[in-house]
Amino acid sequence: MPGDSININNKATAQHMYDAIVIGSGISGGWAAKELCEHGLKTLVLERGRNVVHLKDYPTAIKNPWDFQHRGQLPAAVTKNNPVVSRCYAYGESTEHFFVKDNDHPYVQEKPFDWIRGYQVGGKSLLWARQTQRWSQYEFEGPARDGFAVDWPIRYEDIAPWYSHVEKFAGISGNKDGVPNLPDGEFLPAWELNCVEKHIQQKIKENYNDRQVIIGRCAHLTKPNEIHLQQGRGQCQARNLCERGCPFGGYFSSNSSTIPWAQKTGNMTLQPDSVVHSIIYDEKKGKASGVRVIDAHTKKVTEYYARIIFVNAACLNTNLVLLNSTSNRFPQGLGNDNGLLGRFVAFHNYRGSISATYDGFTDGYYYGRRPTEAFIPSFRNVFKQQTDFLRGYLSYFSAVRSGWQQGIGEDGIGGDWKNNITEAGGWAVYMGMQGETIPKHENHVRLSKDMKDAWDIPQLITSVGYDDNDVKLMKDFLTQCSEMLEKAGCKNINQQDSNQTPGLDIHEMGGVRMGKDPKTSLLNKWNQLHACQNVFVTDGACMTSVGNQNPSLTFMAITARAANHAVDELKKGNL
């Protein structure tokens, strides 16, 4: 096991030898597989969960509400036994098969942390909210300017062509909005704001010169291009049942896009039910030689070998794998010479929300189930420091007409009563925040010394919490956005702090951060471990800071960039 010498069976080694190994098949792992396989590398993709095949394994995708025993709700006993995952907005009777239950992979919460996981081929790409915004120069330059983290080793110019690369393939809907801190991309036609949202948009424009309302950019095929048809995907039907798996391939997931694309090359070996124990380090060669894998069911241990390894197990599991990859050279975890592995974990602050009503537009409505909302890009501390807190927040909102308002709770019969209770009610507005948190040394994960999981791997300890900066930022959101709604004519404005624990945002990042200096970071500008350069980390664990945008598009772009660099380095004989 880790730290022991490896007895190599030459025949078995040959059978288990690949050019590349990718750990994880979610959003970033799928992109690593696609890029590596397209370039001709024989690639083993290891997934700890079961296989899920596009179309074939979406059992609830086309079910009606009445087809479910509990009409989409979960029995109280299930919720009681799964308090963490039950707090996730997408977890329900129609989706529970794509989520990890609380007892299936336990962890230790030194501070409360809701770790939401999806163990299957495709990972959480089947479950994500599909919002996709580019970072700008201001996010990559932020730490150096404000001094809250180490300097990013890359800038927007380095990643911009890779944003375009993944946007064209994945399919992103949006408008060319011209927002300096939210760069435009390669867009399919955008969704539309409804009449009340357009009214709020106009009033904000009239009253503020530093903020702008746009329609959310999302990974949905509003009008498929040829590259999407080649993937076998079709137009989004605005069903908004995405977390069940989309039979149309209307939104981007590894299952509908990158994994089958990699399979078509003939270069990918996909192996589900493979729990990665650790990465094997070759002391003589000074590089990683392979991966130690435990069969999820039989618990049999097998070793696989490759010239390069991509670790894309999702942020916290990537930290876990690297921390558990110990050797004589790396007694604290692979690449962990500076003791910072697992440190500086950050997330997105979703605590603040606002509800309101709007009188008027009673002759207007909306159609379909649009898969995105209105967005207000960050306007705080973008170009210079403006407040007594660091960084800012992205806001999102939607306006809906409530139904079944009249006659509820009243007895009745006949046509007049039926018409009364089905008449649309007034407009309600809901607004939420997505705030940037500051990476801090004390926010970390580490391995338990005495608690093991079902595969005899140490359990992860989470020690991640809020600070005063997070509270100040939330209060500013509540104040500023309530003011915007008031100026737009909204009434009954109500502010709320959910006090939700970190993790429920499902945007955890860091622990294996990029940087210029090996003394203060784990990865270089190409996402290679400073101290073990044939190991790449390109999922959320690699993030130096978290911005306020949704992170998945950046994970995809960083992964594509790193994979192509790895191919170039292999060709040069440098890896």
C-alpha positions in Angstrom: 0.0 0.0 0.0 1.2 3.7 0.0 4.8 4.0 1.0 5.5 0.3 0.2 7.7 -0.9 -2.6 5.8 -2.1 -5.7 6.3 -5.6 -7.0 5.6 -5.3 -10.7 4.2 -8.3 -12.6 5.5 -7.5 -16.1 2.6 -9.4 -17.8 0.0 -7.7 -15.7 1.7 -4.4 -16.2 1.5 -4.7 -20.0 -2.2 -5.5 -19.8 -2.8 -2.5 -17.5 -0.6 0.1 -19.4 -2.1 3.2 -21.0 -0.8 6.5 -22.3 -3.1 8.4 -19.9 -5.3 7.8 -17.0 -8.2 10.1 -16.1 -9.7 9.8 -12.6 -13.3 10.9 -12.7 -15.8 11.2 -15.6 -17.7 14.4 -14.6 -17.6 17.7 -16.4 -13.8 18.1 -16.3 -12.9 14.4 -16.5 -15.1 14.1 -19.6 -13.2 16.9 -21.3 -9.9 15.4 -20.4 -10.9 12.1 -21.9 -12.2 13.8 -25.1 -9.1 15.9 -25.7 -6.6 13.1 -24.9 -8.5 10.5 -27.0 -8.9 12.8 -30.0 -5.1 13.2 -30.0 -4.6 9.5 -30.2 -3.7 8.7 -26.6 -4.9 5.3 -25.2 -6.8 6.6 -22.2 -8.3 4.8 -19.2 -11.1 6.7 -17.5 -11.8 5.5 -14.0 -15.2 6.2 -12.4 -15.9 5.2 -8.8 -19.7 5.0 -9.5 -21.8 2.8 -11.8 -22.1 3.2 -15.5 -24.8 5.5 -16.9 -25.3 5.5 -20.6 -27.0 8.4 -22.3 -30.7 7.7 -23.1 -30.5 4.1 -21.8 -30.0 4.9 -18.1 -32.4 7.9 -17.5 -35.3 5.9 -16.0 -37.4 8.9 -15.0 -36.7 11.3 -17.9 -40.1 11.2 -19.4 -42.3 10.2 -16.5 -45.3 12.3 -15.5 -45.9 13.5 -12.0 -48.5 10.9 -11.4 -46.1 8.2 -12.4 -44.2 8.6 -9.2 -45.5 6.9 -6.1 -45.0 10.0 -4.0 -45.6 12.6 -6.8 -41.9 13.5 -6.8 -41.5 13.9 -3.0 -39.5 11.6 -0.8 -40.8 9.7 2.2 -40.0 11.3 5.6 -37.9 8.3 6.5 -35.6 8.8 3.5 -35.2 12.5 4.2 -34.5 11.7 7.9 -31.8 9.2 7.0 -30.2 11.6 4.5 -30.2 15.0 6.1 -27.2 16.3 4.0 -28.3 15.3 0.4 -31.9 16.1 1.2 -31.0 19.8 1.5 -30.0 19.8 -2.2 -32.6 21.6 -4.4 -32.3 18.9 -7.1 -32.7 15.9 -4.9 -36.1 14.2 -5.0 -38.0 11.1 -6.0 -37.2 11.6 -9.7 -33.5 12.1 -9.2 -32.4 10.3 -6.1 -30.7 7.5 -8.1 -28.1 10.1 -9.3 -27.1 11.2 -5.8 -24.8 9.7 -3.1 -26.8 8.9 0.0 -25.3 10.1 3.3 -24.3 6.7 4.6 -22.8 5.5 1.3 -19.6 7.5 1.6 -19.4 9.1 5.1 -17.1 12.0 6.0 -16.3 13.9 9.2 -17.7 17.4 9.6 -15.4 19.3 11.9 -17.4 22.3 10.8 -20.8 21.8 9.2 -20.4 21.1 5.4 -23.0 19.7 3.0 -21.0 17.6 0.6 -23.2 16.9 -2.4 -21.9 14.1 -4.7 -23.0 12.1 -7.7 -21.1 8.9 -8.2 -21.8 7.6 -11.7 -20.4 8.0 -15.2 -21.0 11.7 -15.9 -20.8 12.6 -12.2 -22.6 15.8 -11.4 -22.7 16.9 -15.0 -26.1 15.1 -15.0 -27.2 17.3 -12.1 -25.6 20.7 -12.5 -27.6 24.0 -12.9 -25.9 24.6 -16.4 -25.1 28.3 -15.9 -22.0 29.2 -17.8 -20.2 32.5 -17.5 -16.6 33.3 -18.5 -14.2 34.8 -16.0 -12.7 38.2 -17.0 -9.3 39.7 -16.5 -10.6 41.1 -13.2 -11.1 37.7 -11.6 -7.6 36.4 -12.6 -6.0 39.7 -11.5 -8.0 40.0 -8.3 -5.7 38.1 -5.9 -2.6 40.0 -7.0 -4.5 43.3 -6.8 -6.2 42.8 -3.5 -3.7 40.5 -1.8 -6.2 37.9 -0.6 -4.6 34.8 -2.3 -1.5 34.0 -4.3 -1.3 35.4 -7.8 -2.9 33.3 -10.6 -0.2 32.0 -12.9 -2.5 32.6 -15.9 -4.6 35.5 -17.2 -7.8 35.9 -19.2 -5.7 36.0 -22.5 -4.3 32.5 -21.7 -7.7 30.9 -21.2 -9.9 32.9 -23.7 -9.3 30.7 -26.8 -10.1 27.6 -24.6 -13.3 29.2 -23.5 -14.2 29.5 -27.2 -13.1 25.9 -27.8 -15.4 24.4 -25.2 -18.3 26.8 -25.8 -18.5 25.8 -29.5 -18.6 22.1 -28.6 -20.8 22.2 -25.5 -23.3 24.7 -26.9 -23.9 27.8 -24.8 -26.9 30.1 -25.2 -26.6 33.8 -24.5 -26.4 37.4 -25.8 -23.4 39.5 -26.7 -23.9 41.9 -23.7 -20.7 43.8 -23.7 -20.1 43.6 -19.9 -16.4 44.2 -19.2 -16.3 41.8 -16.3 -18.4 39.1 -18.0 -16.8 38.6 -21.4 -18.9 37.6 -24.3 -18.5 34.1 -25.8 -19.5 31.8 -28.6 -23.2 31.9 -28.2 -26.3 30.1 -29.5 -29.5 32.2 -29.5 -30.5 33.4 -26.0 -33.6 32.7 -24.0 -35.8 35.7 -23.3 -36.7 37.7 -20.3 -40.4 37.9 -19.5 -42.3 41.2 -19.3 -41.8 41.9 -15.6 -38.1 41.0 -15.9 -37.7 43.3 -18.8 -39.4 46.0 -16.7 -36.9 45.5 -13.9 -34.1 45.5 -16.4 -35.2 48.9 -17.8 -35.6 50.4 -14.3 -32.2 49.3 -13.2 -30.7 50.8 -16.4 -32.5 54.1 -15.7 -31.3 54.3 -12.1 -27.8 52.9 -12.2 -24.8 53.2 -14.5 -22.7 50.5 -12.9 -25.0 47.5 -13.2 -26.8 45.6 -16.0 -29.5 42.9 -16.2 -28.9 40.2 -18.8 -30.5 36.8 -19.5 -28.5 34.0 -18.0 -26.0 32.2 -20.2 -26.5 28.4 -20.0 -25.4 25.2 -21.6 -28.5 24.5 -23.6 -28.9 23.9 -27.3 -31.5 26.6 -28.3 -30.4 26.1 -32.0 -28.0 23.1 -32.5 -25.1 23.6 -34.8 -23.6 20.8 -36.9 -21.1 19.9 -34.2 -23.9 19.2 -31.8 -25.9 17.1 -34.3 -22.7 15.1 -34.8 -22.8 14.4 -31.1 -26.3 13.0 -31.5 -27.8 15.9 -29.5 -31.0 17.8 -30.3 -32.7 21.1 -29.4 -33.6 21.9 -25.8 -37.3 21.4 -25.3 -37.6 23.8 -22.3 -38.9 20.9 -20.1 -36.6 22.0 -17.2 -36.4 18.4 -16.0 -32.7 18.3 -16.6 -31.6 16.6 -13.4 -33.3 13.4 -14.6 -31.0 13.2 -17.6 -32.1 14.7 -20.9 -33.3 12.3 -23.6 -32.8 15.0 -26.2 -29.3 15.8 -25.3 -30.5 19.4 -25.0 -28.1 20.4 -22.3 -24.4 19.6 -22.0 -23.3 16.6 -19.9 -20.4 14.2 -20.1 -22.9 11.4 -20.8 -24.4 13.1 -23.9 -21.3 14.8 -25.3 -17.7 14.3 -24.3 -17.8 10.6 -23.1 -19.4 9.2 -26.3 -17.2 11.5 -28.4 -14.1 10.0 -26.7 -15.6 6.5 -27.2 -15.9 7.0 -30.9 -12.2 7.5 -31.3 -11.6 3.9 -30.2 -8.9 5.2 -27.7 -10.9 5.2 -24.5 -11.4 2.5 -22.0 -14.2 3.4 -19.5 -14.1 1.6 -16.3 -16.9 2.2 -13.8 -17.1 0.9 -10.2 -13.4 1.8 -9.7 -12.6 3.5 -6.5 -9.2 5.2 -6.7 -7.2 4.6 -3.6 -4.1 6.5 -4.5 -1.6 7.5 -7.1 1.6 5.4 -7.3 4.8 7.3 -7.2 8.0 5.8 -8.7 10.9 6.9 -6.5 13.6 6.1 -9.0 12.0 7.9 -12.0 10.8 10.8 -9.9 7.3 10.7 -11.4 3.9 9.0 -10.9 3.7 5.7 -12.6 0.1 4.7 -12.1 -3.1 4.5 -10.0 -4.1 2.0 -7.3 -7.8 1.1 -7.8 -10.3 -0.8 -5.6 -13.2 -2.6 -7.1 -16.3 -0.9 -5.7 -18.0 -4.3 -5.1 -15.4 -7.0 -4.7 -12.8 -4.8 -3.0 -10.1 -6.3 -5.2 -7.1 -4.1 -5.6 -5.6 -3.5 -9.1 -2.9 -1.2 -10.3 -2.9 0.6 -13.7 -0.1 2.5 -15.3 0.3 5.5 -17.6 2.7 8.2 -18.6 0.3 11.0 -17.5 -2.5 11.1 -15.0 -5.4 13.6 -14.8 -7.1 13.9 -11.4 -10.7 15.0 -12.0 -12.5 13.3 -9.1 -14.3 16.6 -8.2 -12.7 19.0 -5.8 -12.9 17.3 -2.4 -12.3 13.8 -3.7 -9.4 15.0 -5.7 -7.9 16.4 -2.5 -8.7 13.1 -0.8 -6.9 11.0 -3.5 -3.8 13.2 -3.4 -3.6 13.3 0.4 -3.9 9.5 0.4 -1.1 9.2 -2.2 1.8 8.9 0.3 5.3 7.6 -0.4 8.8 8.0 1.0 9.2 11.1 -1.2 5.8 12.5 -0.3 4.8 11.4 3.2 2.1 14.2 3.5 0.5 13.4 0.1 1.5 13.6 -3.5 3.2 16.9 -4.4 2.7 18.2 -0.9 6.2 19.6 -0.1 4.8 22.8 1.3 2.1 21.3 3.5 -0.6 23.3 1.7 -2.5 20.3 0.1 -6.1 20.5 1.2 -5.7 24.1 2.3 -7.5 27.3 1.0 -10.7 25.5 0.2 -13.3 28.1 -0.8 -16.9 28.1 -2.2 -19.8 30.4 -3.2 -21.9 32.3 -0.7 -25.6 31.7 -1.4 -27.0 32.7 1.9 -28.9 35.9 1.0 -32.2 36.0 -0.9 -35.0 38.5 -1.5 -38.7 38.0 -2.4 -41.1 40.6 -3.6 -44.3 41.1 -5.5 -45.1 43.3 -8.5 -48.5 44.8 -9.3 -49.3 45.1 -13.0 -48.7 43.3 -16.2 -51.8 41.2 -15.4 -52.3 40.8 -19.2 -48.9 39.1 -19.5 -47.6 35.6 -19.0 -44.8 33.3 -20.1 -44.5 29.9 -21.8 -42.4 26.8 -21.4 -40.0 26.2 -18.6 -37.0 28.4 -19.4 -33.8 26.8 -18.0 -32.2 30.0 -16.9 -32.9 33.3 -15.1 -32.1 37.0 -15.3 -28.6 37.8 -14.1 -26.9 40.9 -12.7 -23.1 40.6 -13.1 -21.0 41.7 -10.2 -20.8 45.5 -9.7 -18.9 45.5 -6.3 -15.1 45.9 -6.1 -14.7 44.9 -9.8 -12.4 47.7 -11.0 -11.3 49.1 -7.7 -11.9 48.5 -4.0 -15.2 50.2 -3.0 -16.4 48.7 0.2 -15.2 47.4 3.6 -15.4 43.8 2.3 -13.3 42.1 -0.4 -14.7 41.0 -3.8 -18.3 40.9 -4.9 -21.4 38.9 -5.9 -23.4 37.9 -8.9 -27.2 38.3 -8.5 -29.9 36.3 -10.3 -33.6 36.7 -10.3 -36.9 35.6 -11.9 -40.4 36.8 -12.0 -43.3 34.4 -12.1 -47.1 34.6 -11.9 -48.5 32.6 -9.1 -51.5 30.4 -9.8 -54.4 28.9 -7.9 -54.6 32.1 -5.8 -58.4 32.6 -5.8 -60.7 30.3 -3.8 -58.0 28.2 -2.1 -59.4 26.8 1.0 -63.0 27.6 0.0 -65.7 25.1 -0.7 -67.2 25.2 -4.2 -68.5 23.4 -7.2 -69.2 24.1 -10.8 -67.6 26.1 -13.7 -67.4 29.4 -11.9 -65.5 28.0 -9.0 -63.2 26.0 -11.3 -62.4 29.1 -13.3 -61.8 31.1 -10.2 -59.2 28.7 -8.7 -57.3 28.3 -12.0 -57.0 32.1 -12.7 -53.4 33.3 -12.6 -52.5 35.4 -9.6 -50.1 38.3 -9.3 -46.4 38.5 -10.1 -43.8 37.3 -7.6 -40.1 38.1 -7.8 -37.3 36.0 -6.3 -33.7 37.2 -6.2 -30.6 35.3 -5.0 -26.9 35.9 -4.6 -23.7 34.0 -5.6 -20.9 35.6 -3.7 -17.2 35.2 -3.8 -15.5 33.8 -0.7 -11.9 34.4 0.1 -9.6 31.4 0.3 -8.2 31.0 3.8 -5.6 28.8 5.2 -7.9 27.6 8.0 -10.5 26.5 5.6 -9.3 23.0 4.7 -9.8 19.3 4.4 -7.6 16.5 5.7 -7.7 12.8 6.2 -9.0 11.2 9.4 -6.4 9.1 11.3 -8.9 6.6 12.6 -12.1 6.7 10.5 -12.2 4.6 7.3 -14.8 4.2 4.6 -16.1 0.9 3.1 -13.0 0.6 0.9 -10.5 1.0 3.9 -9.7 4.6 2.7 -9.4 7.3 5.4 -12.5 9.4 5.6 -12.3 13.1 4.7 -12.5 15.7 7.4 -14.1 19.0 6.3 -13.2 22.1 8.2 -14.7 25.0 6.1 -16.7 27.9 7.4 -17.8 31.5 6.8 -16.1 34.7 8.1 -17.0 38.4 8.6 -16.2 39.2 5.0 -18.9 36.7 3.9 -21.5 38.3 6.2 -20.7 41.8 5.1 -20.9 40.8 1.4 -24.3 39.2 2.0 -25.6 42.2 3.8 -24.5 44.4 1.0 -26.4 42.2 -1.5 -29.5 42.4 0.6 -29.3 46.2 0.8 -28.4 46.9 -2.8 -30.7 44.4 -4.4 -33.7 45.4 -2.2 -33.1 49.0 -3.3 -33.0 47.9 -7.0 -36.3 46.1 -6.6 -37.9 49.0 -4.8 -36.8 51.4 -7.6 -38.3 49.0 -10.1 -41.7 49.3 -8.3 -41.7 46.0 -6.4 -43.6 45.7 -3.1 -43.6 43.5 -0.1 -39.8 43.2 -0.3 -38.6 40.5 2.2 -34.9 39.7 2.9 -33.7 36.4 4.2 -30.4 34.8 5.4 -30.7 31.1 4.9 -27.7 30.4 7.1 -27.0 27.4 4.9 -23.7 25.6 5.5 -20.9 25.7 3.0 -21.1 22.9 0.4 -24.7 23.3 -0.4 -23.7 25.7 -3.2 -21.9 22.6 -4.7 -19.2 25.0 -5.9 -16.4 24.0 -3.6 -12.9 24.9 -5.0 -9.3 24.8 -4.0 -7.0 22.7 -1.9 -4.6 22.0 -4.9 -4.3 25.6 -6.0 -2.4 26.9 -9.1 0.3 29.4 -8.6 3.7 30.7 -9.7 5.7 29.7 -6.6 6.1 26.1 -5.5 6.4 27.4 -1.9 2.8 28.7 -1.9 1.0 26.6 -4.5 0.7 23.0 -5.7 0.2 23.4 -9.5 1.9 25.4 -12.2 0.3 27.4 -15.0 -0.4 24.2 -16.9 -2.1 22.5 -13.9 0.9 20.1 -13.3 1.9 19.4 -9.8 5.1 21.4 -9.2 6.8 18.4 -7.7 5.4 15.7 -9.9 4.8 17.1 -13.4 3.1 14.1 -15.1 0.1 14.5 -12.7 -2.4 17.2 -13.7 -5.3 18.5 -11.6 -8.0 20.4 -13.6 -11.2 20.2 -11.6 -12.4 22.6 -8.9 -9.5 21.7 -6.7 -7.0 23.6 -8.9 -8.7 27.0 -8.4 -6.6 29.7 -6.8 -9.7 31.9 -6.1 -13.4 31.4 -6.9 -14.7 34.5 -8.6 -18.4 35.1 -8.4 -19.3 33.4 -11.7 -20.5 29.8 -12.0 -17.3 27.7 -12.2 -18.0 24.8 -14.6 -17.2 26.6 -17.8 -13.8 27.6 -16.4 -13.1 24.0 -15.3 -13.8 22.8 -18.9 -11.6 25.4 -20.5 -8.7 24.8 -18.0 -9.0 21.1 -18.6 -8.9 21.4 -22.4 -5.9 23.7 -22.2 -4.0 21.4 -19.9 -4.8 18.2 -21.9 -3.5 19.7 -25.1 -0.4 20.9 -23.3 0.1 17.3 -21.9 -0.1 15.9 -25.5 2.5 18.4 -26.7 4.8 17.6 -23.8 4.5 13.9 -24.5 5.3 14.4 -28.1 8.4 16.3 -27.1 9.4 13.5 -24.7 9.2 15.8 -21.6 6.7 13.6 -19.7 
